């Protein structure tokens, strides 16, 4: 167990992720609680040109204090933070030596005006510094947000303005923010992420181009344009390590496993499955209801034209390659399949393991043998006994229409029914893996 923060080891070192000489780099650390992502951020205080903003940043104020220039202020922060890191036992320091009021008052009049202009452009609410007594310029001043004091607006508004003001401080070459989502509504989170990660208003707000280093539990602060800017952090003993996200697949892993997001919580399907016909749809819906009752899975029958439906689906997503549905879309077809279906799947970027081809021609060949034996009154029935002729399925002297047989099978099947190995291995096992 680490007695002091200095006892922790990091691989790779923070300087290898964001070089002290770099400008404009983005690094986003994510992971579970106690994974060490915040510790990585705190390593930035080893350089006095960096600002660390911890989670204790909820400050309320009305009057703006007078600004007194202190050329030693930055060094004092640096010394105090390092004292906590190196000399206080068993304490995970959270102070940031930052508050919204001083972050705003440190800005020049011109820079503060730019901050307020951007805020009004984003939210349509004017911001300005006003005297408390309108006809006395020597009275205390406060920040007015739409006519109200910043002190009575939401804590999220104060946090939003304060964080931006800190990023605008050109004394710092890097700003590390622990969980920027704290206290912010999803709308404010998205706006802040657009500015910090996607560079909106960057030239106006912080032309000095600081490095921005974040730890987060929010998918809104992941860099979706450059996945390698995201890092997965883990801890083993005193060693804290991280791995970069190398692909969109890794990024979706972070979103849907590491951060615990769930498409179904957004009233979207977890998985979309394209099948050829109505009996495929009814049977697989019943199987999925029994084996994954909590998942929202959509089975779409395509009347034999899977290619057209798949093309439409991909066009609706915009780009399958970068969509979370890339690894949650499944195509199922028989051994006698639509011409060109494999080429279409490859063109839209559907992974090979999500193209399921049954060994035989017909969904009936993955019905449970035990249930078919009951229906056709043939003990020991094997799937190879089925004879399919157009819309009829026959075993011996007994024949059923495909829809009638499907309905009969679905009525009888239960959780305890033994399923064909092909169905289990090709469809249910991959779905279980997707839903983990």
Backbone torsions as a table, in degrees:
resi	resn	phi	psi	omega
1	UNK	NA	137.5	179.6
2	UNK	-75.4	127.3	176.9
3	UNK	-84.0	-39.6	177.8
4	UNK	-121.6	157.5	175.3
5	UNK	-57.7	-35.1	-178.3
6	UNK	-65.1	-16.0	-179.5
7	UNK	-76.1	-13.5	-178.5
8	UNK	-75.5	142.8	175.2
9	UNK	-110.5	146.9	-176.1
10	UNK	-127.9	134.0	176.1
11	UNK	-140.8	118.7	-3.0
12	UNK	-75.1	166.1	178.2
13	UNK	-65.8	152.6	-179.5
14	UNK	-56.4	-38.0	-178.7
15	UNK	-65.8	-22.2	177.0
16	UNK	-79.3	-23.1	179.6
17	UNK	-85.6	-49.1	175.5
18	UNK	-126.2	106.4	-177.9
19	UNK	-66.1	139.0	177.9
20	UNK	-59.1	-23.8	-179.9
21	UNK	-87.5	-8.0	-174.8
22	UNK	-77.7	160.5	173.1
23	UNK	-137.0	141.8	174.3
24	UNK	75.4	13.6	178.3
25	UNK	-80.1	153.0	176.7
26	UNK	-120.4	132.1	174.3
27	UNK	-138.4	124.9	-176.2
28	UNK	-123.1	118.1	-178.0
29	UNK	-102.3	130.7	179.3
30	UNK	-137.7	159.4	-177.2
31	UNK	162.1	175.4	179.6
32	UNK	-72.1	174.7	174.9
33	UNK	-61.6	141.9	179.7
34	UNK	66.3	22.5	176.6
35	UNK	-84.7	-17.9	178.1
36	UNK	104.0	8.2	-177.1
37	UNK	-66.3	-38.3	177.4
38	UNK	-67.1	-33.2	179.1
39	UNK	-63.3	-37.7	176.4
40	UNK	-58.4	-43.0	-179.9
41	UNK	-63.1	-39.1	-177.4
42	UNK	-68.2	-16.9	175.2
43	UNK	-67.6	-17.4	-179.8
44	UNK	-66.3	-21.9	-177.0
45	UNK	-72.3	-4.0	175.2
46	UNK	-69.4	-11.0	177.2
47	UNK	-118.5	122.9	-174.0
48	UNK	-71.2	-7.8	176.8
49	UNK	-90.0	5.8	-180.0
50	UNK	-107.0	147.5	175.0
51	UNK	-111.7	129.1	175.0
52	UNK	-109.1	125.9	178.2
53	UNK	-112.5	108.4	-176.7
54	UNK	-83.9	-173.9	-174.5
55	UNK	-78.2	-18.9	178.3
56	UNK	-85.3	77.5	-176.1
57	UNK	-133.0	24.3	179.8
58	UNK	-93.1	98.0	-178.0
59	UNK	-118.9	137.2	173.8
60	UNK	-114.5	139.5	179.6
61	UNK	-154.9	157.5	173.5
62	UNK	-115.1	-64.4	-179.7
63	UNK	-74.7	141.5	171.6
64	UNK	-85.4	126.9	178.2
65	UNK	-71.9	157.8	176.1
66	UNK	-67.8	145.1	178.4
67	UNK	-93.3	124.5	174.2
68	UNK	-119.5	119.6	-177.3
69	UNK	-66.6	129.8	178.9
70	UNK	-128.6	104.4	-176.6
71	UNK	-67.8	-16.9	-179.5
72	UNK	-98.1	1.8	-175.2
73	UNK	-57.8	-47.3	-177.4
74	UNK	-62.6	-41.5	178.8
75	UNK	-66.6	-34.6	177.7
76	UNK	-64.7	-43.5	174.9
77	UNK	-56.5	-50.4	-176.7
78	UNK	-57.8	-46.3	-178.1
79	UNK	-66.7	-41.2	-179.9
80	UNK	-65.5	-43.8	-179.7
81	UNK	-64.4	-43.6	179.8
82	UNK	-68.1	-30.7	175.2
83	UNK	-62.1	-44.0	177.6
84	UNK	-62.6	-42.4	-175.6
85	UNK	-67.1	-34.3	-169.5
86	UNK	-106.8	-15.4	-171.2
87	UNK	-127.2	-4.0	178.6
88	UNK	-107.8	120.3	-176.8
89	UNK	-76.9	147.2	169.9
90	UNK	51.1	39.9	179.1
91	UNK	-135.9	121.5	175.7
92	UNK	-91.0	97.2	-172.4
93	UNK	-66.7	138.9	-177.2
94	UNK	-122.0	-10.9	-178.5
95	UNK	-63.2	150.9	-176.8
96	UNK	-122.2	-5.6	-175.9
97	UNK	50.2	43.9	-178.1
98	UNK	-143.6	139.1	165.6
99	UNK	-147.7	158.8	-172.4
100	UNK	-61.2	-42.6	-176.7
101	UNK	-59.6	-52.3	-178.1
102	UNK	-69.7	-31.7	176.9
103	UNK	-61.3	-37.8	-179.8
104	UNK	-75.1	-41.7	-177.0
105	UNK	-72.3	-20.9	177.5
106	UNK	-70.1	-24.5	-177.6
107	UNK	-70.8	148.6	172.3
108	UNK	-69.7	164.9	179.5
109	UNK	-56.2	-42.2	-178.5
110	UNK	-65.9	-44.3	-178.5
111	UNK	-68.2	-38.3	178.6
112	UNK	-65.4	-38.4	177.8
113	UNK	-62.2	-38.3	177.8
114	UNK	-64.6	-42.1	177.6
115	UNK	-57.8	-46.7	-178.0
116	UNK	-70.0	-35.1	176.9
117	UNK	-61.6	-45.9	-179.8
118	UNK	-63.1	-42.2	179.1
119	UNK	-58.9	-44.0	-180.0
120	UNK	-66.4	-37.4	178.0
121	UNK	-64.1	-36.3	-178.3
122	UNK	-75.0	-41.9	-169.2
123	UNK	-120.0	-3.9	178.6
124	UNK	70.8	19.5	-178.9
125	UNK	-118.3	122.7	-178.8
126	UNK	-72.4	143.2	175.5
127	UNK	-123.3	140.5	175.8
128	UNK	-162.4	160.2	175.0
129	UNK	-94.5	124.3	-176.9
130	UNK	-125.4	150.8	172.3
131	UNK	-75.7	144.8	-179.0
132	UNK	-65.3	-36.4	173.5
133	UNK	-105.5	108.3	-168.7
134	UNK	-54.4	-35.0	-175.2
135	UNK	-99.1	19.3	179.5
136	UNK	-134.9	104.0	-176.2
137	UNK	-69.5	-11.4	178.1
138	UNK	-92.3	-0.1	177.5
139	UNK	-74.6	162.7	179.1
140	UNK	-59.9	147.5	-179.0
141	UNK	-108.6	154.1	178.6
142	UNK	-142.7	163.2	176.4
143	UNK	-90.3	120.6	177.3
144	UNK	-95.4	128.1	175.9
145	UNK	-118.6	102.1	-177.6
146	UNK	62.0	29.7	178.5
147	UNK	95.3	-11.8	178.3
148	UNK	-106.1	151.1	176.0
149	UNK	-65.1	142.6	176.8
150	UNK	-56.3	-25.1	-177.9
151	UNK	-67.4	-24.2	-178.3
152	UNK	-105.8	0.7	172.1
153	UNK	-80.1	-179.1	-178.4
154	UNK	-67.9	152.7	175.4
155	UNK	-61.9	-29.5	179.2
156	UNK	-62.9	-38.1	178.2
157	UNK	-64.7	-43.5	178.4
158	UNK	-62.3	-43.6	-179.7
159	UNK	-63.8	-43.7	-179.1
160	UNK	-59.3	-50.7	-179.6
161	UNK	-65.4	-39.1	-178.1
162	UNK	-66.3	-43.1	179.4
163	UNK	-64.2	-42.9	178.5
164	UNK	-64.0	-40.4	178.7
165	UNK	-62.0	-38.7	178.5
166	UNK	-66.0	-40.0	177.9
167	UNK	-65.6	-25.3	-178.9
168	UNK	-81.4	-8.3	-179.0
169	UNK	-75.2	107.4	-172.3
170	UNK	-79.6	7.2	172.2
171	UNK	-74.5	-16.8	-173.7
172	UNK	-109.9	133.1	177.7
173	UNK	-88.6	-20.3	177.0
174	UNK	-139.7	142.6	174.5
175	UNK	-125.8	122.4	179.3
176	UNK	-107.7	124.6	-175.8
177	UNK	-121.9	118.9	179.6
178	UNK	-83.5	114.0	177.7
179	UNK	53.2	71.0	-179.4
180	UNK	-61.0	-16.7	-178.0
181	UNK	-74.8	-12.8	-174.9
182	UNK	-59.0	127.6	175.9
183	UNK	77.2	0.8	-176.7
184	UNK	-106.3	137.2	172.9
185	UNK	-66.9	161.6	177.2
186	UNK	-54.4	-34.7	178.5
187	UNK	-65.1	-45.9	178.9
188	UNK	-66.4	-37.8	176.4
189	UNK	-58.8	-46.6	-177.4
190	UNK	-64.4	-41.6	179.3
191	UNK	-64.0	-43.4	-179.2
192	UNK	-66.4	-40.0	177.8
193	UNK	-64.6	-38.5	177.8
194	UNK	-59.6	-37.8	-178.5
195	UNK	-76.3	-48.6	-172.7
196	UNK	-76.3	-41.3	-170.9
197	UNK	-99.4	-40.5	-176.5
198	UNK	-97.3	-0.5	167.9
199	UNK	80.3	13.9	177.2
200	UNK	-66.0	136.3	-180.0
201	UNK	64.4	11.5	-174.4
202	UNK	-59.7	-45.7	-176.2
203	UNK	-64.1	-31.7	-179.9
204	UNK	-82.1	-41.2	-173.0
205	UNK	-82.1	-48.8	-178.7
206	UNK	-138.8	76.2	179.2
207	UNK	-65.9	-15.5	177.2
208	UNK	-73.1	-5.9	168.4
209	UNK	59.0	60.5	-179.3
210	UNK	-72.3	155.8	167.4
211	UNK	-71.4	141.8	179.9
212	UNK	-120.4	121.6	-175.0
213	UNK	-122.8	125.3	-175.2
214	UNK	-128.0	151.9	159.6
215	UNK	-117.9	143.7	-174.1
216	UNK	-155.3	153.7	168.1
217	UNK	-110.2	4.9	-174.7
218	UNK	-106.3	129.8	177.7
219	UNK	-65.6	-19.7	-179.0
220	UNK	-68.0	-21.4	-179.3
221	UNK	-99.7	8.9	172.8
222	UNK	-77.2	147.5	176.8
223	UNK	-87.8	103.5	-176.0
224	UNK	-86.2	-17.7	178.0
225	UNK	-82.0	-32.5	179.9
226	UNK	-130.2	84.8	-175.2
227	UNK	-53.7	-31.1	-176.5
228	UNK	-68.9	-8.7	174.1
229	UNK	-79.0	-6.9	178.8
230	UNK	-99.6	139.6	-177.6
231	UNK	-128.5	139.0	175.9
232	UNK	-99.9	122.4	-173.7
233	UNK	-104.8	141.7	176.2
234	UNK	-141.8	158.4	-175.8
235	UNK	-130.3	134.3	174.9
236	UNK	-136.4	106.4	-175.3
237	UNK	64.2	-126.5	178.8
238	UNK	-91.8	-0.2	-178.5
239	UNK	-96.3	125.6	174.6
240	UNK	-113.5	127.0	-176.6
241	UNK	-132.2	162.9	178.2
242	UNK	-145.1	153.1	178.0
243	UNK	-125.7	135.8	178.1
244	UNK	-72.6	152.4	173.8
245	UNK	-80.4	121.2	-170.1
246	UNK	-100.3	-8.3	-175.4
247	UNK	-158.4	170.1	175.7
248	UNK	-64.5	-31.9	176.8
249	UNK	-62.0	-44.5	176.6
250	UNK	-61.5	-38.3	-179.7
251	UNK	-64.7	-41.6	177.5
252	UNK	-67.2	-31.9	174.6
253	UNK	-60.0	-42.8	178.6
254	UNK	-63.1	-46.5	-176.3
255	UNK	-63.6	-43.7	-168.5
256	UNK	-103.6	-10.2	176.6
257	UNK	-118.3	-56.9	-174.8
258	UNK	-66.4	-43.1	-177.8
259	UNK	-92.9	-4.3	173.0
260	UNK	74.2	16.9	176.5
261	UNK	-70.5	155.9	-175.3
262	UNK	-145.4	119.6	-180.0
263	UNK	-57.5	-33.6	-177.8
264	UNK	-67.1	-27.5	177.1
265	UNK	-67.8	-20.0	176.7
266	UNK	-94.9	11.5	-178.5
267	UNK	63.8	31.0	173.7
268	UNK	-113.4	153.2	179.0
269	UNK	-67.3	143.9	173.9
270	UNK	-70.0	-40.0	-175.1
271	UNK	-142.4	142.4	175.4
272	UNK	-119.0	127.1	-177.7
273	UNK	-119.9	126.7	177.0
274	UNK	-101.8	125.8	-179.5
275	UNK	-126.7	169.2	-173.2
276	UNK	-77.3	-47.9	-171.0
277	UNK	-136.0	-177.8	-174.5
278	UNK	-68.1	-37.8	179.3
279	UNK	-68.4	-35.6	175.1
280	UNK	-58.7	-45.2	-177.9
281	UNK	-62.6	-50.7	-176.1
282	UNK	-63.8	-42.0	-177.9
283	UNK	-68.0	-47.7	-177.6
284	UNK	-68.5	-33.2	174.9
285	UNK	-60.7	-41.7	180.0
286	UNK	-67.4	-42.2	178.6
287	UNK	-60.6	-45.7	-177.4
288	UNK	-69.9	-33.5	176.6
289	UNK	-63.4	-37.7	-179.5
290	UNK	-75.3	-39.8	-171.2
291	UNK	-99.5	-19.2	176.1
292	UNK	-139.1	65.2	-172.9
293	UNK	-65.4	-23.8	-177.0
294	UNK	-90.3	-8.3	-178.6
295	UNK	-87.2	146.1	174.7
296	UNK	-98.5	96.3	-177.2
297	UNK	-113.5	127.1	178.3
298	UNK	-102.2	123.0	174.8
299	UNK	-106.8	116.5	-175.3
300	UNK	-108.7	116.7	177.5
301	UNK	-83.9	141.2	-168.9
302	UNK	-115.3	10.2	179.3
303	UNK	51.3	39.2	176.8
304	UNK	85.0	-8.2	-177.7
305	UNK	-115.7	71.6	179.9
306	UNK	-64.0	-37.3	-176.3
307	UNK	-57.2	-44.7	-178.8
308	UNK	-64.6	-44.1	-179.4
309	UNK	-66.8	-39.3	179.9
310	UNK	-65.2	-41.8	177.2
311	UNK	-61.4	-42.9	-179.9
312	UNK	-64.4	-42.0	179.7
313	UNK	-61.6	-45.5	-178.9
314	UNK	-67.6	-37.3	176.3
315	UNK	-64.3	-36.0	179.8
316	UNK	-67.5	-35.6	179.8
317	UNK	-74.4	-21.3	-177.9
318	UNK	95.1	-54.9	177.9
319	UNK	-156.8	107.0	-179.4
320	UNK	-56.4	-31.7	-174.4
321	UNK	-61.2	-32.2	-175.6
322	UNK	-112.3	10.0	-179.3
323	UNK	-91.7	145.4	173.7
324	UNK	-61.5	-17.7	178.6
325	UNK	-81.2	-4.6	177.2
326	UNK	-58.2	-40.8	-179.6
327	UNK	-99.7	15.7	179.2
328	UNK	-134.1	21.7	174.8
329	UNK	-116.2	130.3	-177.1
330	UNK	-126.4	138.4	175.3
331	UNK	-116.1	130.4	-177.3
332	UNK	-123.8	126.3	178.9
333	UNK	-146.4	163.9	-177.4
334	UNK	-80.5	173.1	177.7
335	UNK	-65.1	-32.3	170.7
336	UNK	-94.1	103.9	-167.0
337	UNK	-119.7	168.0	178.8
338	UNK	-60.8	135.8	179.5
339	UNK	-61.0	131.0	175.5
340	UNK	81.5	3.8	-176.0
341	UNK	-63.4	-38.4	-179.9
342	UNK	-66.7	-37.4	178.2
343	UNK	-65.3	-40.7	179.0
344	UNK	-64.4	-43.0	179.1
345	UNK	-60.0	-41.7	179.6
346	UNK	-67.3	-39.9	-177.3
347	UNK	-63.7	-39.8	-178.5
348	UNK	-83.2	-4.7	175.8
349	UNK	88.3	22.1	178.6
350	UNK	-74.8	124.5	-178.9
351	UNK	-58.1	148.4	-176.8
352	UNK	-56.9	-40.8	-175.2
353	UNK	-72.9	-1.3	176.2
354	UNK	-106.8	10.9	172.7
355	UNK	-108.2	107.5	-173.5
356	UNK	-104.0	118.9	177.4
357	UNK	-114.4	119.3	177.1
358	UNK	-69.5	150.2	-178.8
359	UNK	-65.3	-36.8	-178.3
360	UNK	-108.2	176.0	-178.2
361	UNK	-99.6	90.4	179.2
362	UNK	140.6	136.6	178.8
363	UNK	-64.2	-22.3	-178.4
364	UNK	-59.6	-23.9	-177.5
365	UNK	-80.9	1.3	170.2
366	UNK	-121.8	22.0	168.4
367	UNK	-76.7	153.9	177.8
368	UNK	-64.5	129.6	-179.0
369	UNK	-62.1	-36.1	-176.8
370	UNK	-64.6	-37.7	179.9
371	UNK	-73.7	-40.9	176.8
372	UNK	-61.5	-36.1	178.5
373	UNK	-62.1	-39.0	178.2
374	UNK	-68.0	-45.6	-175.7
375	UNK	-64.9	-43.3	-177.0
376	UNK	-92.7	3.5	176.0
377	UNK	54.1	48.9	179.7
378	UNK	-136.3	94.6	177.6
379	UNK	-56.9	140.4	179.2
380	UNK	77.1	13.7	-179.6
381	UNK	-56.3	140.2	174.2
382	UNK	-116.5	153.3	-177.6
383	UNK	-59.3	-28.5	179.3
384	UNK	-67.6	-12.8	178.5
385	UNK	-75.9	-15.4	-176.9
386	UNK	-71.1	136.3	173.0
387	UNK	-120.1	119.6	-177.6
388	UNK	-110.9	123.2	179.9
389	UNK	-131.0	105.0	-176.2
390	UNK	56.6	-113.0	-174.9
391	UNK	-99.6	9.8	-176.4
392	UNK	-115.0	146.5	176.1
393	UNK	-122.6	124.2	-173.1
394	UNK	-126.4	139.8	168.5
395	UNK	-134.4	117.4	-177.2
396	UNK	62.2	-124.9	-177.3
397	UNK	-95.8	0.2	-175.6
398	UNK	-104.7	134.3	-177.0
399	UNK	-136.5	141.0	177.1
400	UNK	-132.0	148.2	167.9
401	UNK	-67.8	151.5	-174.8
402	UNK	-59.2	-43.9	-178.3
403	UNK	-65.6	-40.0	179.5
404	UNK	-65.7	-40.7	179.2
405	UNK	-65.1	-42.4	179.8
406	UNK	-60.6	-45.6	179.7
407	UNK	-61.8	-40.7	179.2
408	UNK	-63.4	-43.3	179.4
409	UNK	-64.5	-44.9	-177.3
410	UNK	-65.4	-33.5	177.8
411	UNK	-66.8	-30.9	-173.3
412	UNK	-93.4	-22.9	-171.2
413	UNK	-73.1	142.2	178.7
414	UNK	-135.2	177.6	178.2
415	UNK	-61.1	-28.7	-176.0
416	UNK	-88.2	-3.2	-179.9
417	UNK	-67.9	132.2	175.4
418	UNK	-73.9	125.0	-177.8
419	UNK	-97.8	154.1	176.1
420	UNK	-58.0	142.2	-178.7
421	UNK	-58.4	-38.4	-178.9
422	UNK	-60.9	-42.5	178.6
423	UNK	-64.0	-43.4	-178.8
424	UNK	-64.4	-49.2	-173.9
425	UNK	-74.6	-38.8	-175.2
426	UNK	-83.9	-28.6	-174.6
427	UNK	-118.9	-55.7	-172.1
428	UNK	-69.6	-40.4	179.7
429	UNK	-64.1	-46.9	176.1
430	UNK	-60.6	-37.1	178.9
431	UNK	-65.7	-41.2	177.6
432	UNK	-58.8	-40.5	179.4
433	UNK	-65.7	-40.5	-179.5
434	UNK	-64.5	-34.1	-173.3
435	UNK	-87.9	-2.4	-179.1
436	UNK	-65.1	NA	NA
